[in-house]
């Protein structure tokens, strides 16, 4: 995921996704948390209600499913089942 985060930090989301899809998703989520934290720091208003909508049981299931699919994708690449 390090390579994926590095590509995402440079703004190359396609390369980030190709390197590790879950790393790309986590990099985007990290950026969202950074923006939300800066917003709270500057305005004094929280963005927690927005996060709360995403951070529920369905969101966690989707995140877990995405992690499993990304893991399968990397296994398929490493075993050369995909090119």
PDB file of N, CA, C and O in Angstrom:
ATOM      1  N   UNK A   1       0.806  -1.201   0.000  1.00  0.00           N
ATOM      2  CA  UNK A   1       0.000   0.000   0.000  1.00  0.00           C
ATOM      3  C   UNK A   1       0.847   1.262   0.000  1.00  0.00           C
ATOM      4  O   UNK A   1       0.343   2.344  -0.302  1.00  0.00           O
ATOM      5  N   UNK A   2       2.104   1.142   0.328  1.00  0.00           N
ATOM      6  CA  UNK A   2       2.978   2.313   0.344  1.00  0.00           C
ATOM      7  C   UNK A   2       3.071   2.936  -1.038  1.00  0.00           C
ATOM      8  O   UNK A   2       2.987   4.155  -1.179  1.00  0.00           O
ATOM      9  N   UNK A   3       3.242   2.112  -2.045  1.00  0.00           N
ATOM     10  CA  UNK A   3       3.322   2.622  -3.412  1.00  0.00           C
ATOM     11  C   UNK A   3       2.007   3.279  -3.810  1.00  0.00           C
ATOM     12  O   UNK A   3       1.998   4.325  -4.458  1.00  0.00           O
ATOM     13  N   UNK A   4       0.910   2.668  -3.422  1.00  0.00           N
ATOM     14  CA  UNK A   4      -0.402   3.226  -3.726  1.00  0.00           C
ATOM     15  C   UNK A   4      -0.584   4.588  -3.069  1.00  0.00           C
ATOM     16  O   UNK A   4      -1.064   5.520  -3.714  1.00  0.00           O
ATOM     17  N   UNK A   5      -0.209   4.721  -1.798  1.00  0.00           N
ATOM     18  CA  UNK A   5      -0.296   6.007  -1.103  1.00  0.00           C
ATOM     19  C   UNK A   5       0.604   7.043  -1.775  1.00  0.00           C
ATOM     20  O   UNK A   5       0.215   8.203  -1.917  1.00  0.00           O
ATOM     21  N   UNK A   6       1.802   6.634  -2.188  1.00  0.00           N
ATOM     22  CA  UNK A   6       2.726   7.570  -2.833  1.00  0.00           C
ATOM     23  C   UNK A   6       2.137   8.096  -4.142  1.00  0.00           C
ATOM     24  O   UNK A   6       2.217   9.292  -4.423  1.00  0.00           O
ATOM     25  N   UNK A   7       1.552   7.214  -4.937  1.00  0.00           N
ATOM     26  CA  UNK A   7       0.911   7.665  -6.181  1.00  0.00           C
ATOM     27  C   UNK A   7      -0.259   8.596  -5.890  1.00  0.00           C
ATOM     28  O   UNK A   7      -0.435   9.608  -6.569  1.00  0.00           O
ATOM     29  N   UNK A   8      -1.057   8.257  -4.886  1.00  0.00           N
ATOM     30  CA  UNK A   8      -2.209   9.097  -4.540  1.00  0.00           C
ATOM     31  C   UNK A   8      -1.750  10.462  -4.045  1.00  0.00           C
ATOM     32  O   UNK A   8      -2.375  11.476  -4.358  1.00  0.00           O
ATOM     33  N   UNK A   9      -0.674  10.497  -3.283  1.00  0.00           N
ATOM     34  CA  UNK A   9      -0.156  11.775  -2.782  1.00  0.00           C
ATOM     35  C   UNK A   9       0.305  12.670  -3.928  1.00  0.00           C
ATOM     36  O   UNK A   9       0.240  13.895  -3.827  1.00  0.00           O
ATOM     37  N   UNK A  10       0.766  12.064  -5.009  1.00  0.00           N
ATOM     38  CA  UNK A  10       1.189  12.825  -6.189  1.00  0.00           C
ATOM     39  C   UNK A  10       0.008  13.177  -7.089  1.00  0.00           C
ATOM     40  O   UNK A  10       0.166  13.900  -8.072  1.00  0.00           O
ATOM     41  N   UNK A  11      -1.183  12.662  -6.748  1.00  0.00           N
ATOM     42  CA  UNK A  11      -2.368  12.959  -7.529  1.00  0.00           C
ATOM     43  C   UNK A  11      -2.641  11.975  -8.648  1.00  0.00           C
ATOM     44  O   UNK A  11      -3.575  12.177  -9.425  1.00  0.00           O
ATOM     45  N   UNK A  12      -1.861  10.928  -8.752  1.00  0.00           N
ATOM     46  CA  UNK A  12      -2.040   9.934  -9.810  1.00  0.00           C
ATOM     47  C   UNK A  12      -2.903   8.783  -9.270  1.00  0.00           C
ATOM     48  O   UNK A  12      -2.390   7.734  -8.879  1.00  0.00           O
ATOM     49  N   UNK A  13      -4.224   9.004  -9.257  1.00  0.00           N
ATOM     50  CA  UNK A  13      -5.124   8.025  -8.660  1.00  0.00           C
ATOM     51  C   UNK A  13      -5.236   6.742  -9.483  1.00  0.00           C
ATOM     52  O   UNK A  13      -5.489   5.673  -8.929  1.00  0.00           O
ATOM     53  N   UNK A  14      -5.053   6.838 -10.781  1.00  0.00           N
ATOM     54  CA  UNK A  14      -5.109   5.618 -11.599  1.00  0.00           C
ATOM     55  C   UNK A  14      -3.947   4.681 -11.286  1.00  0.00           C
ATOM     56  O   UNK A  14      -4.136   3.472 -11.150  1.00  0.00           O
ATOM     57  N   UNK A  15      -2.754   5.240 -11.174  1.00  0.00           N
ATOM     58  CA  UNK A  15      -1.593   4.415 -10.801  1.00  0.00           C
ATOM     59  C   UNK A  15      -1.737   3.897  -9.375  1.00  0.00           C
ATOM     60  O   UNK A  15      -1.341   2.772  -9.068  1.00  0.00           O
ATOM     61  N   UNK A  16      -2.303   4.721  -8.516  1.00  0.00           N
ATOM     62  CA  UNK A  16      -2.547   4.315  -7.136  1.00  0.00           C
ATOM     63  C   UNK A  16      -3.497   3.130  -7.093  1.00  0.00           C
ATOM     64  O   UNK A  16      -3.250   2.155  -6.384  1.00  0.00           O
ATOM     65  N   UNK A  17      -4.581   3.214  -7.850  1.00  0.00           N
ATOM     66  CA  UNK A  17      -5.560   2.133  -7.882  1.00  0.00           C
ATOM     67  C   UNK A  17      -4.965   0.865  -8.487  1.00  0.00           C
ATOM     68  O   UNK A  17      -5.251  -0.238  -8.022  1.00  0.00           O
ATOM     69  N   UNK A  18      -4.143   1.017  -9.517  1.00  0.00           N
ATOM     70  CA  UNK A  18      -3.515  -0.150 -10.153  1.00  0.00           C
ATOM     71  C   UNK A  18      -2.536  -0.828  -9.206  1.00  0.00           C
ATOM     72  O   UNK A  18      -2.423  -2.053  -9.208  1.00  0.00           O
ATOM     73  N   UNK A  19      -1.830  -0.049  -8.399  1.00  0.00           N
ATOM     74  CA  UNK A  19      -0.854  -0.626  -7.467  1.00  0.00           C
ATOM     75  C   UNK A  19      -1.539  -1.396  -6.345  1.00  0.00           C
ATOM     76  O   UNK A  19      -1.103  -2.492  -5.992  1.00  0.00           O
ATOM     77  N   UNK A  20      -2.605  -0.835  -5.782  1.00  0.00           N
ATOM     78  CA  UNK A  20      -3.347  -1.479  -4.703  1.00  0.00           C
ATOM     79  C   UNK A  20      -4.665  -0.726  -4.527  1.00  0.00           C
ATOM     80  O   UNK A  20      -4.676   0.369  -3.965  1.00  0.00           O
ATOM     81  N   UNK A  21      -5.763  -1.289  -4.995  1.00  0.00           N
ATOM     82  CA  UNK A  21      -7.037  -0.580  -4.926  1.00  0.00           C
ATOM     83  C   UNK A  21      -7.417  -0.117  -3.518  1.00  0.00           C
ATOM     84  O   UNK A  21      -7.910   0.998  -3.347  1.00  0.00           O
ATOM     85  N   UNK A  22      -7.196  -0.951  -2.528  1.00  0.00           N
ATOM     86  CA  UNK A  22      -7.561  -0.565  -1.161  1.00  0.00           C
ATOM     87  C   UNK A  22      -6.671   0.562  -0.662  1.00  0.00           C
ATOM     88  O   UNK A  22      -7.124   1.407   0.110  1.00  0.00           O
ATOM     89  N   UNK A  23      -5.433   0.589  -1.082  1.00  0.00           N
ATOM     90  CA  UNK A  23      -4.540   1.684  -0.711  1.00  0.00           C
ATOM     91  C   UNK A  23      -5.032   2.999  -1.275  1.00  0.00           C
ATOM     92  O   UNK A  23      -4.940   4.036  -0.617  1.00  0.00           O
ATOM     93  N   UNK A  24      -5.553   2.963  -2.490  1.00  0.00           N
ATOM     94  CA  UNK A  24      -6.120   4.170  -3.106  1.00  0.00           C
ATOM     95  C   UNK A  24      -7.323   4.655  -2.311  1.00  0.00           C
ATOM     96  O   UNK A  24      -7.451   5.848  -2.035  1.00  0.00           O
ATOM     97  N   UNK A  25      -8.208   3.728  -1.942  1.00  0.00           N
ATOM     98  CA  UNK A  25      -9.390   4.089  -1.155  1.00  0.00           C
ATOM     99  C   UNK A  25      -8.982   4.676   0.191  1.00  0.00           C
ATOM    100  O   UNK A  25      -9.524   5.695   0.618  1.00  0.00           O
ATOM    101  N   UNK A  26      -8.033   4.036   0.853  1.00  0.00           N
ATOM    102  CA  UNK A  26      -7.584   4.537   2.159  1.00  0.00           C
ATOM    103  C   UNK A  26      -6.880   5.887   2.033  1.00  0.00           C
ATOM    104  O   UNK A  26      -7.007   6.729   2.922  1.00  0.00           O
ATOM    105  N   UNK A  27      -6.152   6.104   0.961  1.00  0.00           N
ATOM    106  CA  UNK A  27      -5.509   7.405   0.749  1.00  0.00           C
ATOM    107  C   UNK A  27      -6.561   8.502   0.563  1.00  0.00           C
ATOM    108  O   UNK A  27      -6.419   9.601   1.097  1.00  0.00           O
ATOM    109  N   UNK A  28      -7.606   8.200  -0.189  1.00  0.00           N
ATOM    110  CA  UNK A  28      -8.687   9.170  -0.377  1.00  0.00           C
ATOM    111  C   UNK A  28      -9.392   9.443   0.944  1.00  0.00           C
ATOM    112  O   UNK A  28      -9.692  10.594   1.258  1.00  0.00           O
ATOM    113  N   UNK A  29      -9.659   8.397   1.720  1.00  0.00           N
ATOM    114  CA  UNK A  29     -10.285   8.586   3.032  1.00  0.00           C
ATOM    115  C   UNK A  29      -9.393   9.407   3.961  1.00  0.00           C
ATOM    116  O   UNK A  29      -9.887  10.240   4.721  1.00  0.00           O
ATOM    117  N   UNK A  30      -8.090   9.176   3.902  1.00  0.00           N
ATOM    118  CA  UNK A  30      -7.158   9.958   4.715  1.00  0.00           C
ATOM    119  C   UNK A  30      -7.205  11.424   4.313  1.00  0.00           C
ATOM    120  O   UNK A  30      -7.181  12.307   5.171  1.00  0.00           O
ATOM    121  N   UNK A  31      -7.271  11.686   3.015  1.00  0.00           N
ATOM    122  CA  UNK A  31      -7.406  13.071   2.548  1.00  0.00           C
ATOM    123  C   UNK A  31      -8.696  13.712   3.018  1.00  0.00           C
ATOM    124  O   UNK A  31      -8.716  14.889   3.379  1.00  0.00           O
ATOM    125  N   UNK A  32      -9.789  12.927   3.014  1.00  0.00           N
ATOM    126  CA  UNK A  32     -11.069  13.455   3.494  1.00  0.00           C
ATOM    127  C   UNK A  32     -10.991  13.824   4.977  1.00  0.00           C
ATOM    128  O   UNK A  32     -11.512  14.858   5.395  1.00  0.00           O
ATOM    129  N   UNK A  33     -10.343  12.981   5.757  1.00  0.00           N
ATOM    130  CA  UNK A  33     -10.187  13.267   7.191  1.00  0.00           C
ATOM    131  C   UNK A  33      -9.315  14.504   7.396  1.00  0.00           C
ATOM    132  O   UNK A  33      -9.589  15.311   8.284  1.00  0.00           O
ATOM    133  N   UNK A  34      -8.272  14.659   6.589  1.00  0.00           N
ATOM    134  CA  UNK A  34      -7.418  15.840   6.686  1.00  0.00           C
ATOM    135  C   UNK A  34      -8.216  17.109   6.402  1.00  0.00           C
ATOM    136  O   UNK A  34      -8.126  18.085   7.148  1.00  0.00           O
ATOM    137  N   UNK A  35      -8.998  17.094   5.323  1.00  0.00           N
ATOM    138  CA  UNK A  35      -9.802  18.272   4.972  1.00  0.00           C
ATOM    139  C   UNK A  35     -10.822  18.561   6.075  1.00  0.00           C
ATOM    140  O   UNK A  35     -11.013  19.714   6.462  1.00  0.00           O
ATOM    141  N   UNK A  36     -11.473  17.516   6.574  1.00  0.00           N
ATOM    142  CA  UNK A  36     -12.435  17.701   7.661  1.00  0.00           C
ATOM    143  C   UNK A  36     -11.792  18.254   8.914  1.00  0.00           C
ATOM    144  O   UNK A  36     -12.377  19.099   9.591  1.00  0.00           O
ATOM    145  N   UNK A  37     -10.604  17.791   9.230  1.00  0.00           N
ATOM    146  CA  UNK A  37      -9.887  18.290  10.415  1.00  0.00           C
ATOM    147  C   UNK A  37      -9.494  19.746  10.246  1.00  0.00           C
ATOM    148  O   UNK A  37      -9.620  20.536  11.182  1.00  0.00           O
ATOM    149  N   UNK A  38      -9.019  20.108   9.065  1.00  0.00           N
ATOM    150  CA  UNK A  38      -8.673  21.510   8.818  1.00  0.00           C
ATOM    151  C   UNK A  38      -9.911  22.399   8.881  1.00  0.00           C
ATOM    152  O   UNK A  38      -9.852  23.505   9.417  1.00  0.00           O
ATOM    153  N   UNK A  39     -11.030  21.925   8.337  1.00  0.00           N
ATOM    154  CA  UNK A  39     -12.285  22.668   8.389  1.00  0.00           C
ATOM    155  C   UNK A  39     -12.680  22.935   9.846  1.00  0.00           C
ATOM    156  O   UNK A  39     -13.055  24.052  10.202  1.00  0.00           O
ATOM    157  N   UNK A  40     -12.591  21.901  10.675  1.00  0.00           N
ATOM    158  CA  UNK A  40     -12.934  22.052  12.089  1.00  0.00           C
ATOM    159  C   UNK A  40     -11.968  23.008  12.781  1.00  0.00           C
ATOM    160  O   UNK A  40     -12.389  23.820  13.605  1.00  0.00           O
ATOM    161  N   UNK A  41     -10.694  22.923  12.463  1.00  0.00           N
ATOM    162  CA  UNK A  41      -9.695  23.796  13.059  1.00  0.00           C
ATOM    163  C   UNK A  41      -9.950  25.260  12.709  1.00  0.00           C
ATOM    164  O   UNK A  41      -9.848  26.133  13.571  1.00  0.00           O
ATOM    165  N   UNK A  42     -10.279  25.526  11.454  1.00  0.00           N
ATOM    166  CA  UNK A  42     -10.462  26.900  10.992  1.00  0.00           C
ATOM    167  C   UNK A  42     -11.808  27.476  11.424  1.00  0.00           C
ATOM    168  O   UNK A  42     -11.868  28.615  11.887  1.00  0.00           O
ATOM    169  N   UNK A  43     -12.889  26.706  11.279  1.00  0.00           N
ATOM    170  CA  UNK A  43     -14.227  27.246  11.536  1.00  0.00           C
ATOM    171  C   UNK A  43     -14.747  26.965  12.935  1.00  0.00           C
ATOM    172  O   UNK A  43     -15.627  27.675  13.422  1.00  0.00           O
ATOM    173  N   UNK A  44     -14.218  25.945  13.585  1.00  0.00           N
ATOM    174  CA  UNK A  44     -14.720  25.561  14.894  1.00  0.00           C
ATOM    175  C   UNK A  44     -15.976  24.702  14.815  1.00  0.00           C
ATOM    176  O   UNK A  44     -16.512  24.287  15.843  1.00  0.00           O
ATOM    177  N   UNK A  45     -16.450  24.433  13.592  1.00  0.00           N
ATOM    178  CA  UNK A  45     -17.631  23.583  13.414  1.00  0.00           C
ATOM    179  C   UNK A  45     -17.180  22.195  13.003  1.00  0.00           C
ATOM    180  O   UNK A  45     -16.253  22.035  12.209  1.00  0.00           O
ATOM    181  N   UNK A  46     -17.839  21.211  13.547  1.00  0.00           N
ATOM    182  CA  UNK A  46     -17.452  19.830  13.263  1.00  0.00           C
ATOM    183  C   UNK A  46     -18.107  19.312  11.988  1.00  0.00           C
ATOM    184  O   UNK A  46     -19.184  19.762  11.597  1.00  0.00           O
ATOM    185  N   UNK A  47     -17.449  18.378  11.363  1.00  0.00           N
ATOM    186  CA  UNK A  47     -18.011  17.692  10.194  1.00  0.00           C
ATOM    187  C   UNK A  47     -18.396  16.259  10.565  1.00  0.00           C
ATOM    188  O   UNK A  47     -18.646  15.437   9.684  1.00  0.00           O
ATOM    189  N   UNK A  48     -18.444  15.962  11.852  1.00  0.00           N
ATOM    190  CA  UNK A  48     -18.738  14.606  12.303  1.00  0.00           C
ATOM    191  C   UNK A  48     -20.062  14.074  11.755  1.00  0.00           C
ATOM    192  O   UNK A  48     -20.122  12.893  11.414  1.00  0.00           O
ATOM    193  N   UNK A  49     -21.137  14.883  11.649  1.00  0.00           N
ATOM    194  CA  UNK A  49     -22.372  14.320  11.071  1.00  0.00           C
ATOM    195  C   UNK A  49     -22.175  13.742   9.672  1.00  0.00           C
ATOM    196  O   UNK A  49     -22.827  12.761   9.317  1.00  0.00           O
ATOM    197  N   UNK A  50     -21.303  14.323   8.890  1.00  0.00           N
ATOM    198  CA  UNK A  50     -21.025  13.784   7.554  1.00  0.00           C
ATOM    199  C   UNK A  50     -20.313  12.441   7.677  1.00  0.00           C
ATOM    200  O   UNK A  50     -20.670  11.477   7.001  1.00  0.00           O
ATOM    201  N   UNK A  51     -19.303  12.384   8.544  1.00  0.00           N
ATOM    202  CA  UNK A  51     -18.581  11.127   8.748  1.00  0.00           C
ATOM    203  C   UNK A  51     -19.494  10.063   9.347  1.00  0.00           C
ATOM    204  O   UNK A  51     -19.381   8.880   9.025  1.00  0.00           O
ATOM    205  N   UNK A  52     -20.394  10.494  10.217  1.00  0.00           N
ATOM    206  CA  UNK A  52     -21.278   9.556  10.889  1.00  0.00           C
ATOM    207  C   UNK A  52     -22.187   8.835   9.884  1.00  0.00           C
ATOM    208  O   UNK A  52     -22.512   7.662  10.072  1.00  0.00           O
ATOM    209  N   UNK A  53     -22.592   9.525   8.834  1.00  0.00           N
ATOM    210  CA  UNK A  53     -23.408   8.890   7.800  1.00  0.00           C
ATOM    211  C   UNK A  53     -22.627   7.800   7.075  1.00  0.00           C
ATOM    212  O   UNK A  53     -23.190   6.769   6.705  1.00  0.00           O
ATOM    213  N   UNK A  54     -21.340   8.024   6.875  1.00  0.00           N
ATOM    214  CA  UNK A  54     -20.510   7.055   6.169  1.00  0.00           C
ATOM    215  C   UNK A  54     -20.031   5.931   7.077  1.00  0.00           C
ATOM    216  O   UNK A  54     -19.861   4.796   6.632  1.00  0.00           O
ATOM    217  N   UNK A  55     -19.815   6.248   8.351  1.00  0.00           N
ATOM    218  CA  UNK A  55     -19.215   5.313   9.298  1.00  0.00           C
ATOM    219  C   UNK A  55     -20.326   4.571  10.039  1.00  0.00           C
ATOM    220  O   UNK A  55     -20.528   4.780  11.235  1.00  0.00           O
ATOM    221  N   UNK A  56     -21.039   3.708   9.328  1.00  0.00           N
ATOM    222  CA  UNK A  56     -22.094   2.903   9.919  1.00  0.00           C
ATOM    223  C   UNK A  56     -21.834   1.449   9.546  1.00  0.00           C
ATOM    224  O   UNK A  56     -20.814   1.126   8.939  1.00  0.00           O
ATOM    225  N   UNK A  57     -22.770   0.576   9.916  1.00  0.00           N
ATOM    226  CA  UNK A  57     -22.557  -0.853   9.670  1.00  0.00           C
ATOM    227  C   UNK A  57     -22.416  -1.145   8.175  1.00  0.00           C
ATOM    228  O   UNK A  57     -21.551  -1.925   7.776  1.00  0.00           O
ATOM    229  N   UNK A  58     -23.253  -0.531   7.355  1.00  0.00           N
ATOM    230  CA  UNK A  58     -23.175  -0.783   5.912  1.00  0.00           C
ATOM    231  C   UNK A  58     -21.843  -0.286   5.348  1.00  0.00           C
ATOM    232  O   UNK A  58     -21.234  -0.959   4.517  1.00  0.00           O
ATOM    233  N   UNK A  59     -21.393   0.880   5.790  1.00  0.00           N
ATOM    234  CA  UNK A  59     -20.110   1.413   5.335  1.00  0.00           C
ATOM    235  C   UNK A  59     -18.950   0.511   5.721  1.00  0.00           C
ATOM    236  O   UNK A  59     -18.017   0.325   4.941  1.00  0.00           O
ATOM    237  N   UNK A  60     -19.006  -0.050   6.923  1.00  0.00           N
ATOM    238  CA  UNK A  60     -17.948  -0.963   7.363  1.00  0.00           C
ATOM    239  C   UNK A  60     -17.965  -2.263   6.561  1.00  0.00           C
ATOM    240  O   UNK A  60     -16.906  -2.789   6.220  1.00  0.00           O
ATOM    241  N   UNK A  61     -19.153  -2.786   6.258  1.00  0.00           N
ATOM    242  CA  UNK A  61     -19.254  -3.977   5.425  1.00  0.00           C
ATOM    243  C   UNK A  61     -18.695  -3.717   4.035  1.00  0.00           C
ATOM    244  O   UNK A  61     -17.970  -4.546   3.484  1.00  0.00           O
ATOM    245  N   UNK A  62     -19.032  -2.566   3.470  1.00  0.00           N
ATOM    246  CA  UNK A  62     -18.518  -2.222   2.143  1.00  0.00           C
ATOM    247  C   UNK A  62     -17.002  -2.062   2.152  1.00  0.00           C
ATOM    248  O   UNK A  62     -16.321  -2.485   1.218  1.00  0.00           O
ATOM    249  N   UNK A  63     -16.479  -1.451   3.213  1.00  0.00           N
ATOM    250  CA  UNK A  63     -15.034  -1.292   3.335  1.00  0.00           C
ATOM    251  C   UNK A  63     -14.354  -2.659   3.455  1.00  0.00           C
ATOM    252  O   UNK A  63     -13.312  -2.895   2.843  1.00  0.00           O
ATOM    253  N   UNK A  64     -14.947  -3.553   4.243  1.00  0.00           N
ATOM    254  CA  UNK A  64     -14.408  -4.907   4.372  1.00  0.00           C
ATOM    255  C   UNK A  64     -14.459  -5.672   3.055  1.00  0.00           C
ATOM    256  O   UNK A  64     -13.510  -6.373   2.706  1.00  0.00           O
ATOM    257  N   UNK A  65     -15.557  -5.541   2.328  1.00  0.00           N
ATOM    258  CA  UNK A  65     -15.674  -6.189   1.021  1.00  0.00           C
ATOM    259  C   UNK A  65     -14.645  -5.634   0.046  1.00  0.00           C
ATOM    260  O   UNK A  65     -14.032  -6.384  -0.714  1.00  0.00           O
ATOM    261  N   UNK A  66     -14.457  -4.317   0.070  1.00  0.00           N
ATOM    262  CA  UNK A  66     -13.450  -3.692  -0.796  1.00  0.00           C
ATOM    263  C   UNK A  66     -12.053  -4.225  -0.458  1.00  0.00           C
ATOM    264  O   UNK A  66     -11.244  -4.472  -1.353  1.00  0.00           O
ATOM    265  N   UNK A  67     -11.777  -4.398   0.833  1.00  0.00           N
ATOM    266  CA  UNK A  67     -10.471  -4.923   1.243  1.00  0.00           C
ATOM    267  C   UNK A  67     -10.273  -6.348   0.723  1.00  0.00           C
ATOM    268  O   UNK A  67      -9.196  -6.685   0.233  1.00  0.00           O
ATOM    269  N   UNK A  68     -11.304  -7.177   0.826  1.00  0.00           N
ATOM    270  CA  UNK A  68     -11.190  -8.556   0.317  1.00  0.00           C
ATOM    271  C   UNK A  68     -11.018  -8.587  -1.194  1.00  0.00           C
ATOM    272  O   UNK A  68     -10.219  -9.368  -1.711  1.00  0.00           O
ATOM    273  N   UNK A  69     -11.757  -7.749  -1.905  1.00  0.00           N
ATOM    274  CA  UNK A  69     -11.619  -7.697  -3.358  1.00  0.00           C
ATOM    275  C   UNK A  69     -10.230  -7.199  -3.772  1.00  0.00           C
ATOM    276  O   UNK A  69      -9.640  -7.711  -4.723  1.00  0.00           O
ATOM    277  N   UNK A  70      -9.716  -6.204  -3.058  1.00  0.00           N
ATOM    278  CA  UNK A  70      -8.374  -5.696  -3.359  1.00  0.00           C
ATOM    279  C   UNK A  70      -7.319  -6.773  -3.091  1.00  0.00           C
ATOM    280  O   UNK A  70      -6.352  -6.911  -3.840  1.00  0.00           O
ATOM    281  N   UNK A  71      -7.521  -7.522  -2.023  1.00  0.00           N
ATOM    282  CA  UNK A  71      -6.610  -8.614  -1.695  1.00  0.00           C
ATOM    283  C   UNK A  71      -6.633  -9.659  -2.807  1.00  0.00           C
ATOM    284  O   UNK A  71      -5.579 -10.125  -3.242  1.00  0.00           O
ATOM    285  N   UNK A  72      -7.822 -10.029  -3.268  1.00  0.00           N
ATOM    286  CA  UNK A  72      -7.938 -10.990  -4.370  1.00  0.00           C
ATOM    287  C   UNK A  72      -7.301 -10.469  -5.646  1.00  0.00           C
ATOM    288  O   UNK A  72      -6.663 -11.226  -6.378  1.00  0.00           O
ATOM    289  N   UNK A  73      -7.471  -9.180  -5.917  1.00  0.00           N
ATOM    290  CA  UNK A  73      -6.853  -8.554  -7.095  1.00  0.00           C
ATOM    291  C   UNK A  73      -5.332  -8.675  -7.042  1.00  0.00           C
ATOM    292  O   UNK A  73      -4.700  -9.015  -8.041  1.00  0.00           O
ATOM    293  N   UNK A  74      -4.747  -8.396  -5.880  1.00  0.00           N
ATOM    294  CA  UNK A  74      -3.290  -8.488  -5.756  1.00  0.00           C
ATOM    295  C   UNK A  74      -2.809  -9.934  -5.874  1.00  0.00           C
ATOM    296  O   UNK A  74      -1.756 -10.188  -6.459  1.00  0.00           O
ATOM    297  N   UNK A  75      -3.562 -10.870  -5.332  1.00  0.00           N
ATOM    298  CA  UNK A  75      -3.191 -12.278  -5.467  1.00  0.00           C
ATOM    299  C   UNK A  75      -3.219 -12.685  -6.941  1.00  0.00           C
ATOM    300  O   UNK A  75      -2.311 -13.361  -7.423  1.00  0.00           O
ATOM    301  N   UNK A  76      -4.267 -12.267  -7.647  1.00  0.00           N
ATOM    302  CA  UNK A  76      -4.382 -12.592  -9.076  1.00  0.00           C
ATOM    303  C   UNK A  76      -3.229 -11.989  -9.865  1.00  0.00           C
ATOM    304  O   UNK A  76      -2.710 -12.630 -10.778  1.00  0.00           O
ATOM    305  N   UNK A  77      -2.817 -10.768  -9.532  1.00  0.00           N
ATOM    306  CA  UNK A  77      -1.687 -10.149 -10.211  1.00  0.00           C
ATOM    307  C   UNK A  77      -0.382 -10.871  -9.914  1.00  0.00           C
ATOM    308  O   UNK A  77       0.423 -11.111 -10.814  1.00  0.00           O
ATOM    309  N   UNK A  78      -0.177 -11.218  -8.638  1.00  0.00           N
ATOM    310  CA  UNK A  78       1.076 -11.866  -8.256  1.00  0.00           C
ATOM    311  C   UNK A  78       1.201 -13.269  -8.855  1.00  0.00           C
ATOM    312  O   UNK A  78       2.304 -13.714  -9.173  1.00  0.00           O
ATOM    313  N   UNK A  79       0.095 -13.951  -9.006  1.00  0.00           N
ATOM    314  CA  UNK A  79       0.117 -15.292  -9.601  1.00  0.00           C
ATOM    315  C   UNK A  79       0.000 -15.247 -11.111  1.00  0.00           C
ATOM    316  O   UNK A  79      -0.069 -16.281 -11.776  1.00  0.00           O
ATOM    317  N   UNK A  80      -0.020 -14.036 -11.644  1.00  0.00           N
ATOM    318  CA  UNK A  80      -0.082 -13.793 -13.087  1.00  0.00           C
ATOM    319  C   UNK A  80      -1.325 -14.367 -13.729  1.00  0.00           C
ATOM    320  O   UNK A  80      -1.286 -14.824 -14.871  1.00  0.00           O
ATOM    321  N   UNK A  81      -2.449 -14.345 -12.987  1.00  0.00           N
ATOM    322  CA  UNK A  81      -3.724 -14.715 -13.551  1.00  0.00           C
ATOM    323  C   UNK A  81      -4.300 -13.570 -14.354  1.00  0.00           C
ATOM    324  O   UNK A  81      -5.161 -13.770 -15.211  1.00  0.00           O
ATOM    325  N   UNK A  82      -3.818 -12.357 -14.072  1.00  0.00           N
ATOM    326  CA  UNK A  82      -4.243 -11.142 -14.765  1.00  0.00           C
ATOM    327  C   UNK A  82      -3.008 -10.410 -15.246  1.00  0.00           C
ATOM    328  O   UNK A  82      -1.913 -10.616 -14.722  1.00  0.00           O
ATOM    329  N   UNK A  83      -3.179  -9.566 -16.231  1.00  0.00           N
ATOM    330  CA  UNK A  83      -2.043  -8.766 -16.688  1.00  0.00           C
ATOM    331  C   UNK A  83      -2.377  -7.314 -16.630  1.00  0.00           C
ATOM    332  O   UNK A  83      -1.545  -6.475 -16.976  1.00  0.00           O
TER     333      UNK A  83
END
